[in-house]
């Protein structure tokens, strides 16, 4: 089972960097977007998507197998990762 | 004003705002330095020291709620975490900031 992981991040946010680092250190593949580094016409769409998913404007927003986690929270990441023996 | 000078002036100003609220700068000095640096950059780019870990909407009234220190606008949430969202500030009695969880307000 390959986990689908996507991180909405801000390049200015240390917790977003820690989140990416956690997945790197755990050797878990993920995609990400630094919303604030996108061109203006793409930035609003990506930001709105993150806000819609998270119900707020806080970053990081992490989507693991369709589940949304807001904030740097390795325990919750593990809960939703299936390939890692997390979840059922 | 240089970035370092502005970081020091923000540190001086913010300390006087957050202490009466029961908060202090995080003991994690590297994190504090990184966050203040990001805020000086955000201030230069967007006109105010916005929280480096929250997104702006372009609606001034909304965006003012994430200008640092934004504690008063998120008091219950931050008190529950004993830190602000980006971790720049923690409760006065916190000595181990890494142990403080980060969770959204709907999980308070």
Backbone of each chain as ProteinMPNN parsed JSONL, in Angstrom:
{"seq_chain_A": "XXXXXXXXXXXXXXXXXXXXXXXXXXXXXXXXXXXXXXXXXXXXXXXXXXXXXXXXXXXXXXXXXXXXXXXXXXXXXXXXXXXXXXXX", "coords_chain_A": {"N_chain_A": [[0.854, -1.173, 0.0], [0.749, 2.092, -1.023], [1.272, 5.118, 0.51], [-0.561, 8.136, 0.142], [0.57, 11.294, 0.276], [0.292, 14.727, 0.863], [1.553, 17.972, 1.29], [0.602, 21.108, 2.277], [2.212, 24.106, 2.473], [4.038, 26.904, 3.936], [6.752, 28.852, 2.926], [7.93, 30.376, 4.818], [7.513, 29.209, 7.241], [8.648, 27.476, 10.042], [7.57, 25.118, 11.07], [6.401, 23.924, 8.96], [8.662, 23.283, 7.557], [9.788, 21.463, 9.36], [7.858, 19.471, 9.191], [8.134, 18.541, 6.546], [10.715, 17.628, 6.806], [10.34, 15.582, 8.624], [8.941, 13.688, 7.129], [10.869, 13.229, 5.188], [12.973, 12.159, 6.769], [11.695, 9.912, 7.617], [11.581, 8.528, 5.368], [9.366, 8.635, 3.671], [7.473, 9.092, 0.871], [6.318, 12.16, -0.494], [4.287, 14.837, -1.756], [4.45, 18.395, -2.162], [3.483, 21.852, -1.671], [4.74, 25.075, -1.557], [2.893, 27.504, -0.701], [3.141, 30.289, -0.619], [5.145, 30.766, -2.397], [4.233, 30.433, -4.895], [3.253, 31.61, -8.212], [1.281, 34.627, -8.45], [-1.31, 34.193, -9.634], [-1.727, 31.507, -9.231], [-1.474, 31.238, -6.556], [-3.664, 32.098, -4.98], [-5.583, 30.139, -5.548], [-4.376, 27.799, -4.563], [-4.074, 28.498, -1.895], [-6.741, 28.872, -1.137], [-7.618, 26.265, -1.435], [-6.189, 24.977, 0.599], [-7.235, 26.32, 2.793], [-9.891, 25.548, 2.608], [-9.711, 22.796, 3.019], [-8.683, 22.743, 5.627], [-10.193, 24.383, 7.167], [-9.289, 26.722, 8.153], [-6.552, 29.101, 8.37], [-4.15, 28.098, 8.948], [-0.893, 26.749, 8.767], [1.363, 23.947, 8.779], [-0.704, 22.169, 6.383], [-1.6, 18.943, 6.142], [-2.267, 16.265, 4.053], [-3.101, 13.009, 4.261], [-3.646, 10.097, 2.719], [-6.176, 11.065, 2.117], [-7.029, 12.031, 4.535], [-7.125, 14.898, 6.633], [-4.692, 16.736, 8.325], [-3.922, 19.259, 10.509], [-1.217, 21.21, 11.289], [2.009, 20.531, 12.855], [2.384, 17.304, 13.593], [3.558, 14.494, 14.354], [2.573, 12.154, 15.613], [-0.097, 12.026, 14.785], [0.344, 11.912, 12.062], [1.425, 9.343, 11.824], [-0.728, 7.829, 12.619], [-2.37, 7.906, 10.409], [-0.977, 6.875, 8.348], [-0.728, 4.177, 6.277], [0.986, 2.43, 4.993], [2.983, 2.285, 6.729], [2.272, 0.718, 8.713], [0.615, 2.044, 10.276], [-2.713, 2.828, 11.372], [-5.644, 0.969, 10.075]], "CA_chain_A": [[0.0, 0.0, 0.0], [1.559, 3.312, -1.074], [0.545, 6.229, 1.119], [-0.628, 9.398, -0.614], [0.816, 12.384, 1.224], [0.489, 16.054, 0.265], [1.759, 18.988, 2.326], [0.462, 22.524, 1.943], [3.183, 24.735, 3.376], [4.532, 28.263, 3.684], [8.218, 28.807, 2.983], [8.348, 31.143, 5.999], [7.068, 28.509, 8.45], [9.554, 26.413, 10.499], [6.848, 23.854, 11.325], [6.242, 23.32, 7.632], [9.967, 22.665, 7.236], [9.906, 20.275, 10.226], [6.949, 18.451, 8.657], [8.791, 17.938, 5.377], [11.895, 16.899, 7.31], [9.88, 14.358, 9.267], [8.649, 12.716, 6.077], [12.157, 12.853, 4.584], [13.679, 11.281, 7.701], [10.944, 8.644, 7.709], [11.636, 7.955, 4.013], [8.004, 8.533, 3.149], [7.335, 9.98, -0.289], [5.22, 13.119, -0.381], [4.328, 16.02, -2.608], [4.155, 19.58, -1.35], [3.507, 23.155, -2.341], [4.942, 26.278, -0.746], [1.831, 28.356, -1.282], [3.574, 31.688, -0.761], [6.134, 30.882, -3.475], [3.556, 30.253, -6.187], [2.883, 32.841, -8.906], [0.048, 35.182, -7.862], [-2.574, 33.627, -10.133], [-1.893, 30.15, -8.68], [-1.376, 31.3, -5.085], [-4.998, 32.168, -4.371], [-6.267, 28.848, -5.692], [-3.758, 26.835, -3.636], [-4.399, 28.925, -0.526], [-8.16, 28.575, -0.902], [-7.747, 24.809, -1.273], [-5.692, 24.655, 1.95], [-8.194, 26.851, 3.776], [-11.105, 24.72, 2.516], [-9.4, 21.509, 3.655], [-8.349, 22.835, 7.054], [-11.152, 25.223, 7.891], [-8.594, 27.886, 8.725], [-5.442, 29.592, 7.538], [-2.924, 27.699, 9.609], [-0.058, 25.803, 8.046], [1.143, 23.116, 7.609], [-1.891, 21.341, 6.21], [-1.072, 17.68, 5.622], [-3.333, 15.357, 3.64], [-2.562, 11.646, 4.194], [-4.7, 9.152, 2.28], [-7.468, 11.755, 2.163], [-7.305, 12.584, 5.882], [-6.472, 16.212, 6.781], [-4.093, 17.032, 9.625], [-3.449, 20.651, 10.542], [-0.155, 21.36, 12.277], [3.088, 19.523, 12.876], [1.929, 16.318, 14.58], [3.998, 13.161, 13.92], [1.694, 11.079, 16.107], [-1.254, 11.935, 13.883], [0.806, 11.444, 10.744], [1.566, 7.884, 11.912], [-2.073, 7.24, 12.721], [-3.055, 7.842, 9.098], [-0.12, 6.229, 7.358], [-1.046, 2.749, 6.25], [2.149, 1.666, 4.56], [3.921, 2.263, 7.84], [1.703, -0.051, 9.817], [-0.315, 2.917, 11.029], [-4.119, 2.681, 10.925], [-5.973, -0.455, 9.798]], "C_chain_A": [[0.905, 1.243, 0.0], [0.732, 4.457, -0.49], [0.585, 7.454, 0.212], [-0.516, 10.537, 0.382], [1.038, 13.687, 0.474], [0.576, 17.081, 1.381], [1.549, 20.371, 1.712], [1.318, 23.286, 2.961], [3.371, 26.208, 3.03], [6.048, 28.205, 3.821], [8.744, 29.523, 4.222], [8.15, 30.367, 7.301], [8.001, 27.367, 8.866], [8.847, 25.07, 10.711], [6.548, 23.146, 10.012], [7.549, 22.632, 7.252], [10.16, 21.398, 8.07], [9.038, 19.14, 9.683], [7.593, 17.754, 7.463], [9.979, 17.099, 5.83], [11.475, 15.574, 7.918], [9.602, 13.285, 8.216], [9.948, 12.283, 5.373], [12.881, 11.841, 5.47], [13.006, 9.915, 7.796], [10.931, 7.919, 6.374], [10.236, 7.666, 3.464], [7.863, 9.549, 2.025], [6.163, 10.924, -0.082], [5.376, 14.193, -1.452], [4.018, 17.225, -1.723], [4.062, 20.812, -2.23], [3.772, 24.223, -1.286], [4.036, 27.341, -1.344], [2.34, 29.763, -1.55], [4.61, 31.872, -1.866], [5.517, 30.721, -4.871], [3.368, 31.612, -6.874], [1.515, 33.321, -8.417], [-1.216, 34.485, -8.337], [-2.788, 32.209, -9.6], [-2.012, 30.188, -7.161], [-2.769, 31.288, -4.447], [-5.693, 30.816, -4.422], [-5.71, 27.84, -4.7], [-4.099, 27.19, -2.198], [-5.853, 28.593, -0.205], [-8.368, 27.083, -0.686], [-7.308, 24.41, 0.139], [-6.684, 25.124, 3.008], [-9.46, 26.001, 3.79], [-10.885, 23.393, 3.243], [-9.299, 21.643, 5.176], [-9.351, 23.651, 7.86], [-10.504, 26.425, 8.537], [-7.438, 28.258, 7.839], [-4.107, 29.177, 8.124], [-2.189, 26.667, 8.757], [0.887, 25.142, 9.027], [-0.226, 22.442, 7.616], [-1.416, 20.079, 5.5], [-2.259, 16.773, 5.284], [-2.707, 13.973, 3.446], [-3.708, 10.698, 3.87], [-6.087, 9.771, 2.449], [-7.815, 12.36, 3.506], [-6.497, 13.871, 6.048], [-5.954, 16.392, 8.206], [-3.534, 18.455, 9.549], [-2.418, 20.776, 11.65], [0.876, 20.259, 12.182], [2.752, 18.526, 13.967], [2.305, 14.903, 14.13], [3.101, 12.023, 14.41], [0.5, 10.904, 15.182], [-0.831, 11.484, 12.49], [0.837, 9.916, 10.755], [0.208, 7.196, 11.949], [-2.689, 6.997, 11.346], [-2.198, 7.207, 8.017], [-0.361, 4.732, 7.391], [0.192, 1.927, 5.927], [3.139, 1.475, 5.689], [3.368, 1.449, 9.011], [0.79, 0.797, 10.668], [-1.727, 2.647, 10.543], [-4.43, 1.224, 10.607], [-6.107, -0.672, 8.304]], "O_chain_A": [[1.721, 1.425, 0.903], [-0.378, 4.726, -0.949], [1.606, 7.769, -0.398], [-1.391, 10.727, 1.227], [1.864, 13.756, -0.436], [-0.231, 17.065, 2.311], [2.225, 20.753, 0.758], [1.153, 23.117, 4.169], [2.928, 26.687, 1.986], [6.564, 27.571, 4.742], [9.884, 29.298, 4.631], [8.579, 30.827, 8.359], [8.139, 26.39, 8.129], [9.455, 24.013, 10.55], [6.453, 21.92, 9.962], [7.544, 21.535, 6.693], [10.634, 20.382, 7.562], [9.444, 17.979, 9.713], [7.596, 16.526, 7.38], [10.221, 16.008, 5.313], [12.157, 14.563, 7.757], [9.976, 12.125, 8.385], [10.104, 11.118, 5.009], [13.344, 10.804, 4.996], [13.661, 8.898, 8.024], [10.353, 6.84, 6.247], [9.971, 6.614, 2.883], [8.113, 10.738, 2.223], [5.126, 10.523, 0.449], [6.466, 14.417, -1.976], [3.4, 17.089, -0.667], [4.502, 20.813, -3.379], [3.108, 24.265, -0.25], [4.362, 27.983, -2.343], [2.017, 30.364, -2.574], [4.924, 33.003, -2.237], [6.2, 30.857, -5.886], [3.328, 32.645, -6.206], [0.683, 32.509, -8.013], [-2.108, 34.212, -7.534], [-3.93, 31.755, -9.525], [-2.582, 29.282, -6.553], [-3.015, 30.554, -3.49], [-6.32, 30.398, -3.449], [-6.468, 27.107, -4.064], [-4.379, 26.314, -1.379], [-6.156, 28.09, 0.877], [-9.186, 26.675, 0.138], [-7.969, 23.607, 0.796], [-6.944, 24.426, 3.988], [-10.039, 25.758, 4.849], [-11.751, 22.925, 3.982], [-9.764, 20.779, 5.918], [-9.351, 23.61, 9.091], [-11.112, 27.078, 9.385], [-7.339, 27.801, 6.7], [-3.073, 29.79, 7.857], [-2.808, 25.821, 8.111], [1.193, 25.75, 10.053], [-0.82, 22.182, 8.662], [-0.893, 20.144, 4.388], [-3.138, 16.543, 6.116], [-1.872, 13.791, 2.559], [-4.629, 10.527, 4.669], [-7.038, 9.108, 2.862], [-8.781, 13.115, 3.62], [-5.332, 13.935, 5.656], [-6.696, 16.219, 9.172], [-2.776, 18.795, 8.642], [-2.705, 20.485, 12.811], [0.676, 19.224, 11.546], [2.825, 18.859, 15.149], [1.465, 14.188, 13.583], [2.895, 11.041, 13.697], [0.128, 9.783, 14.836], [-1.564, 10.758, 11.818], [0.347, 9.269, 9.83], [0.024, 6.12, 11.381], [-3.422, 6.03, 11.136], [-2.655, 7.022, 6.889], [-0.21, 4.098, 8.435], [0.419, 0.867, 6.509], [4.021, 0.618, 5.623], [3.895, 1.475, 10.122], [0.25, 0.327, 11.669], [-1.909, 2.265, 9.387], [-3.6, 0.343, 10.833], [-6.378, -1.789, 7.863]]}, "seq_chain_B": "XXXXXXXXXXXXXXXXXXXXXXXXXXXXXXXXXXXXXXXXXXXXXXXXXXXXXXXXXXXXXXXXXXXXXXXXXXXXXXXXXXXXXXXXXXXXXXXXXXXXXXXXXXXX", "coords_chain_B": {"N_chain_B": [[16.7, 50.362, 8.05], [18.571, 47.663, 9.319], [18.084, 44.084, 8.914], [18.77, 42.64, 11.22], [18.725, 44.656, 13.138], [16.065, 45.375, 13.021], [14.9, 42.987, 13.861], [15.728, 42.958, 16.528], [14.388, 45.215, 17.468], [11.748, 44.437, 17.119], [11.715, 42.302, 18.878], [12.105, 43.649, 21.305], [9.782, 45.261, 21.41], [7.684, 43.323, 21.189], [8.046, 41.73, 23.449], [7.176, 43.334, 25.517], [4.53, 43.435, 24.982], [3.546, 40.791, 25.11], [4.209, 39.714, 27.612], [2.467, 40.71, 29.725], [0.293, 39.243, 28.902], [0.805, 36.772, 29.743], [2.672, 35.295, 28.405], [5.857, 34.376, 26.937], [8.94, 34.684, 25.063], [9.803, 31.774, 23.178], [11.847, 29.288, 24.718], [13.378, 28.077, 22.812], [15.83, 29.215, 21.132], [16.83, 29.241, 18.501], [14.568, 28.754, 16.957], [13.095, 31.037, 17.613], [14.733, 33.023, 16.525], [14.655, 32.341, 13.799], [11.925, 32.719, 13.28], [11.531, 35.451, 13.865], [13.166, 36.531, 11.95], [11.8, 35.728, 9.641], [9.488, 37.188, 10.024], [10.375, 39.828, 9.81], [11.019, 39.83, 7.139], [8.499, 39.342, 6.013], [7.275, 41.666, 6.83], [8.649, 43.563, 5.364], [7.933, 42.735, 2.792], [5.121, 42.643, 2.808], [4.105, 44.556, 4.493], [3.512, 44.302, 7.219], [4.425, 42.609, 10.311], [3.536, 39.709, 9.804], [2.235, 36.543, 10.969], [4.433, 33.871, 10.437], [3.433, 31.366, 9.894], [0.827, 31.316, 9.162], [-1.731, 31.916, 6.738], [-2.287, 34.765, 4.613], [-5.234, 36.561, 3.56], [-5.738, 38.752, 2.118], [-7.797, 40.298, 2.812], [-8.053, 42.982, 4.738], [-9.078, 43.337, 7.37], [-9.312, 40.716, 8.269], [-6.708, 39.806, 7.968], [-5.362, 41.321, 9.824], [-5.664, 39.903, 12.089], [-3.676, 38.09, 12.216], [-1.362, 39.398, 12.574], [1.672, 39.67, 14.191], [2.173, 40.291, 17.7], [-0.235, 37.783, 17.705], [-1.749, 36.737, 19.672], [-4.029, 37.784, 21.284], [-6.197, 37.474, 19.543], [-6.586, 34.827, 19.338], [-6.895, 33.562, 21.727], [-8.079, 31.483, 23.422], [-7.488, 29.185, 21.995], [-4.655, 29.266, 21.801], [-3.98, 29.272, 24.486], [-4.804, 26.725, 25.145], [-2.919, 25.201, 23.816], [-0.742, 26.147, 25.027], [1.035, 27.715, 23.778], [1.741, 29.891, 20.994], [0.514, 29.781, 17.551], [2.722, 29.625, 15.734], [4.704, 29.124, 17.508], [6.412, 31.017, 18.483], [5.894, 32.255, 20.853], [5.448, 31.119, 24.211], [3.711, 29.815, 27.096], [4.422, 31.382, 30.274], [5.473, 29.556, 32.106], [6.611, 27.504, 30.685], [9.177, 25.221, 29.913], [10.05, 23.315, 28.198], [9.641, 23.533, 25.126], [9.458, 21.847, 22.875], [7.839, 19.794, 23.604], [5.287, 20.657, 23.394], [2.181, 20.251, 21.882], [0.916, 20.863, 18.528], [-2.089, 21.874, 17.374], [-5.24, 22.369, 15.635], [-7.843, 24.895, 16.275], [-10.328, 23.635, 16.402], [-9.863, 21.327, 17.703], [-9.561, 21.819, 20.322]], "CA_chain_B": [[17.113, 49.609, 9.241], [19.01, 46.321, 8.916], [17.22, 43.004, 9.391], [19.093, 42.322, 12.615], [18.258, 45.75, 13.998], [14.604, 45.298, 13.099], [14.584, 41.834, 14.705], [15.896, 43.365, 17.92], [13.336, 46.155, 17.879], [10.511, 43.658, 17.27], [11.86, 41.528, 20.121], [11.908, 44.61, 22.41], [8.353, 45.659, 21.425], [6.787, 42.176, 21.414], [8.179, 41.241, 24.825], [6.34, 44.178, 26.39], [3.11, 43.167, 24.689], [3.099, 39.431, 25.441], [4.406, 39.341, 29.022], [1.217, 40.867, 30.484], [-0.694, 38.247, 28.469], [1.193, 35.486, 30.305], [3.52, 34.585, 27.437], [7.256, 34.8, 26.791], [9.556, 34.075, 23.882], [10.13, 30.369, 23.375], [13.245, 29.003, 25.072], [14.096, 27.579, 21.619], [16.382, 30.449, 20.571], [16.953, 29.14, 17.035], [13.219, 28.923, 16.409], [12.746, 32.456, 17.785], [15.502, 33.805, 15.553], [14.103, 32.04, 12.471], [10.596, 33.31, 13.151], [11.665, 36.912, 13.81], [13.738, 36.824, 10.621], [10.702, 35.586, 8.672], [8.543, 38.295, 10.222], [10.971, 41.05, 9.238], [10.884, 39.692, 5.679], [7.081, 39.531, 5.705], [6.973, 43.084, 7.044], [9.211, 44.263, 4.205], [7.212, 42.336, 1.565], [3.664, 42.786, 2.865], [3.725, 45.745, 5.258], [3.331, 44.08, 8.659], [5.056, 41.352, 10.723], [2.531, 38.659, 9.849], [2.649, 35.227, 11.455], [5.041, 33.12, 9.329], [2.817, 30.03, 9.716], [-0.588, 31.474, 8.811], [-1.867, 32.531, 5.431], [-3.052, 36.016, 4.491], [-6.332, 36.443, 2.587], [-5.868, 39.996, 1.359], [-8.841, 41.092, 3.469], [-7.267, 43.657, 5.782], [-9.64, 43.088, 8.702], [-8.964, 39.335, 8.626], [-5.245, 39.652, 8.045], [-4.854, 41.963, 11.053], [-5.74, 38.913, 13.186], [-2.464, 37.251, 12.245], [-0.173, 40.233, 12.748], [2.308, 39.289, 15.452], [1.709, 39.071, 18.341], [-1.677, 37.638, 17.402], [-2.337, 36.004, 20.811], [-5.369, 38.199, 21.732], [-7.251, 37.036, 18.605], [-6.654, 33.357, 19.336], [-6.521, 33.327, 23.115], [-8.464, 30.17, 23.96], [-6.748, 28.157, 21.25], [-3.24, 29.288, 22.178], [-3.859, 28.851, 25.887], [-4.946, 25.263, 25.189], [-1.646, 24.619, 23.362], [0.303, 26.769, 25.859], [1.966, 28.319, 22.811], [1.018, 30.439, 19.853], [0.545, 28.797, 16.466], [4.062, 29.401, 15.156], [5.635, 28.712, 18.562], [7.303, 32.105, 18.887], [5.611, 32.517, 22.268], [4.921, 30.023, 25.019], [3.304, 30.272, 28.43], [5.574, 31.791, 31.086], [6.061, 28.45, 32.871], [7.085, 26.442, 29.778], [10.639, 25.08, 29.818], [10.373, 22.347, 27.132], [8.701, 23.866, 24.052], [9.275, 20.76, 21.902], [6.803, 18.851, 24.066], [3.959, 21.26, 23.235], [1.564, 19.836, 20.617], [0.317, 21.886, 17.658], [-3.374, 21.366, 16.872], [-6.134, 23.464, 15.264], [-8.78, 25.262, 17.341], [-11.482, 22.737, 16.554], [-9.458, 20.173, 18.526], [-9.342, 22.292, 21.695]], "C_chain_B": [[17.493, 48.201, 8.796], [18.046, 45.282, 9.477], [17.5, 42.7, 10.846], [18.599, 43.415, 13.556], [16.747, 45.678, 14.147], [14.177, 44.102, 13.951], [14.688, 42.22, 16.177], [14.792, 44.321, 18.356], [11.992, 45.439, 18.007], [10.55, 42.887, 18.583], [11.562, 42.43, 21.325], [10.424, 44.954, 22.548], [7.469, 44.48, 21.833], [6.845, 41.7, 22.867], [7.255, 42.019, 25.754], [4.867, 43.976, 26.15], [2.696, 41.81, 25.255], [3.257, 39.08, 26.914], [3.139, 39.539, 29.848], [0.144, 39.846, 30.081], [-0.364, 36.861, 29.009], [2.044, 34.638, 29.384], [4.932, 35.162, 27.454], [7.766, 34.23, 25.487], [9.913, 32.628, 24.21], [11.582, 30.234, 23.824], [14.065, 28.5, 23.886], [14.618, 28.779, 20.831], [16.484, 30.399, 19.039], [15.605, 29.366, 16.377], [12.822, 30.394, 16.478], [13.457, 33.297, 16.726], [14.956, 33.598, 14.149], [12.779, 32.751, 12.256], [10.672, 34.832, 13.047], [12.233, 37.33, 12.456], [12.636, 36.766, 9.552], [9.728, 36.749, 8.804], [9.082, 39.607, 9.659], [10.832, 41.004, 7.719], [9.446, 39.927, 5.247], [6.684, 41.001, 5.858], [7.463, 43.895, 5.844], [8.375, 43.986, 2.946], [5.737, 42.727, 1.602], [3.173, 43.849, 3.86], [3.487, 45.556, 6.735], [4.013, 42.766, 9.024], [4.009, 40.253, 10.897], [3.113, 37.363, 10.42], [3.205, 34.427, 10.289], [4.357, 31.785, 9.029], [1.311, 30.119, 9.458], [-0.69, 32.268, 7.513], [-2.671, 33.807, 5.457], [-4.144, 35.803, 3.44], [-6.404, 37.682, 1.697], [-6.978, 40.867, 1.898], [-8.214, 41.684, 4.73], [-7.752, 43.293, 7.182], [-9.285, 41.683, 9.18], [-7.459, 39.199, 8.843], [-4.668, 40.322, 9.289], [-4.84, 40.958, 12.208], [-4.535, 37.973, 13.213], [-1.208, 38.12, 12.2], [0.385, 39.938, 14.136], [2.389, 40.494, 16.383], [0.191, 38.933, 18.217], [-2.436, 36.937, 18.519], [-3.754, 36.463, 21.158], [-6.497, 37.694, 20.829], [-7.478, 35.522, 18.665], [-6.446, 32.83, 20.751], [-6.848, 31.914, 23.608], [-7.661, 29.058, 23.308], [-5.3, 28.092, 21.727], [-3.058, 28.872, 23.633], [-3.961, 27.322, 26.006], [-3.64, 24.581, 24.768], [-0.485, 25.075, 24.235], [1.419, 27.354, 24.976], [1.122, 28.991, 21.754], [1.21, 29.498, 18.672], [1.963, 28.556, 15.962], [5.1, 29.052, 16.218], [6.602, 29.795, 18.988], [7.136, 32.397, 20.375], [5.065, 31.263, 22.938], [4.48, 30.604, 26.361], [4.548, 30.502, 29.29], [6.237, 30.613, 31.778], [6.62, 27.33, 31.992], [8.604, 26.423, 29.737], [11.02, 24.131, 28.68], [9.412, 22.538, 25.952], [8.47, 22.735, 23.06], [8.171, 19.789, 22.306], [5.393, 19.383, 23.817], [3.37, 20.862, 21.887], [1.048, 21.048, 19.837], [-0.962, 21.298, 17.088], [-4.301, 22.54, 16.585], [-7.18, 23.731, 16.349], [-9.947, 24.304, 17.484], [-11.107, 21.472, 17.333], [-9.188, 20.597, 19.967], [-10.319, 21.56, 22.631]], "O_chain_B": [[16.796, 47.608, 7.972], [17.285, 45.565, 10.402], [16.569, 42.52, 11.631], [18.11, 43.125, 14.648], [16.204, 45.887, 15.232], [13.195, 44.193, 14.687], [13.832, 41.85, 16.981], [14.315, 44.245, 19.489], [11.188, 45.772, 18.878], [9.558, 42.822, 19.309], [10.857, 42.027, 22.25], [9.874, 44.942, 23.649], [6.613, 44.611, 22.708], [5.828, 41.316, 23.444], [6.634, 41.453, 26.654], [4.04, 44.302, 27.003], [1.61, 41.686, 25.821], [2.521, 38.236, 27.425], [2.756, 38.642, 30.599], [-0.804, 39.612, 30.832], [-1.105, 35.902, 28.793], [2.135, 33.421, 29.547], [5.165, 36.277, 27.92], [7.11, 33.391, 24.869], [10.271, 32.294, 25.34], [12.448, 30.978, 23.365], [15.295, 28.492, 23.936], [13.922, 29.3, 19.959], [16.249, 31.403, 18.366], [15.499, 30.071, 15.374], [12.277, 30.938, 15.518], [12.853, 34.174, 16.109], [14.808, 34.555, 13.389], [12.531, 33.315, 11.191], [9.965, 35.438, 12.242], [11.835, 38.347, 11.888], [12.55, 37.632, 8.681], [9.203, 37.239, 7.804], [8.329, 40.404, 9.098], [10.559, 42.024, 7.087], [9.186, 40.612, 4.258], [5.856, 41.51, 5.103], [6.775, 44.8, 5.372], [8.138, 44.885, 2.14], [5.16, 43.095, 0.579], [1.968, 44.018, 4.045], [3.277, 46.534, 7.453], [4.174, 41.896, 8.168], [3.643, 39.912, 12.022], [4.319, 37.124, 10.359], [2.543, 34.301, 9.259], [4.664, 31.144, 8.025], [0.605, 29.113, 9.528], [0.12, 33.148, 7.224], [-3.626, 33.933, 6.224], [-4.0, 34.971, 2.544], [-7.052, 37.664, 0.65], [-7.109, 42.028, 1.511], [-7.887, 40.96, 5.671], [-6.954, 42.982, 8.066], [-8.991, 41.481, 10.358], [-7.009, 38.554, 9.79], [-3.599, 39.933, 9.76], [-4.105, 41.129, 13.181], [-4.395, 37.16, 14.126], [-0.129, 37.651, 11.837], [-0.344, 39.957, 15.128], [2.644, 41.607, 15.923], [-0.562, 39.839, 18.573], [-3.604, 36.581, 18.36], [-4.629, 35.612, 21.318], [-7.624, 37.505, 21.29], [-8.449, 35.009, 18.108], [-5.874, 31.756, 20.935], [-5.98, 31.229, 24.15], [-7.213, 28.119, 23.968], [-4.778, 27.017, 22.022], [-2.088, 28.193, 23.971], [-3.303, 26.706, 26.844], [-3.291, 23.522, 25.289], [0.601, 24.496, 24.206], [2.574, 27.464, 25.387], [-0.069, 28.705, 21.622], [1.969, 28.533, 18.76], [2.367, 27.407, 15.779], [6.24, 28.724, 15.89], [7.517, 29.535, 19.769], [8.094, 32.739, 21.068], [4.338, 30.469, 22.341], [4.829, 31.731, 26.714], [5.594, 29.893, 29.061], [7.443, 30.65, 32.023], [7.058, 26.305, 32.513], [9.246, 27.457, 29.552], [12.169, 24.128, 28.236], [8.462, 21.769, 25.806], [7.4, 22.661, 22.457], [7.636, 19.057, 21.474], [4.414, 18.66, 24.001], [3.989, 21.105, 20.851], [0.78, 22.107, 20.405], [-0.904, 20.297, 16.373], [-4.177, 23.593, 17.211], [-7.385, 22.903, 17.236], [-10.503, 24.169, 18.574], [-11.97, 20.633, 17.59], [-8.644, 19.817, 20.749], [-10.314, 21.799, 23.838]]}, "name": "protein", "num_of_chains": 2, "seq": "XXXXXXXXXXXXXXXXXXXXXXXXXXXXXXXXXXXXXXXXXXXXXXXXXXXXXXXXXXXXXXXXXXXXXXXXXXXXXXXXXXXXXXXXXXXXXXXXXXXXXXXXXXXXXXXXXXXXXXXXXXXXXXXXXXXXXXXXXXXXXXXXXXXXXXXXXXXXXXXXXXXXXXXXXXXXXXXXXXXXXXXXXXXXXXXXXXXX"}
